[in-house]
Amino acid sequence: MAADEINQQLKFIAANQYIFGISHLVTEDMQVNIEMYHKKYIDYPASLTRPYLVMANTGAGFGGSEEGFVSFGIDPLSPVGTGFSQGIEFFGQKKFSDSPVYGTWSINFSQTKFKSLDGIERPSNFDQRWIFNIGGGYVINPKWEVSARFRYATGRPYTPFNADISKTPKNYNTARIKDNHFLDIRIDKRWFLTKTTLITYIDIQNVYNRKAVNVPSYNAYTGEIEDRNSIGILPSVGISAEF
């Protein structure tokens, strides 16, 4: 960011953050938390040549650009960017105890937006509104244990392509990828030896074979816009030892 002399005059980024939370022990092995937060950013570096761009939205592309805004550091910058992030999270935990069931769960709603030189408030690249996680297990007996985890997240913003495969600043981060959700299941078997415990397991990630949706990209070979999907179902087996 020191490539342009004007950038040496940038201020330090500042943030004011407020957090309020409540924690309640329901039982000796179960706890629930509620936490709310609001964070305001000021003096955020903003590009003078690309008036829609602040530093927070670099590194992840033009909402899908392969260039990734790696040239942001050589732009002349000004500390006029502002932004905020706020949200609420519900979290619960059931510890393993006399009851053979354990697990954690969380629901998070958040919103993150930034203003650059043009004064338009836009969602951040990381503005995922809803995130839900639940995971836990059941100890059948000292030898057998089953566990599972489910994850759900709404899509993050990106900049859609125009009909001619170009992108325009007015559409910056105006579209969102589809929601993603996955289910993982695992089975553990313990083998008790004289001085060692062997643990063998079968782990199946993404049980129902949903391929995660990512930001669309342009394929120069086919001339088409493609959704970048990750791998689907992923089974694995393994063994570990405890001494």
Disulfide bonds with the S-S distance in Angstrom:
none
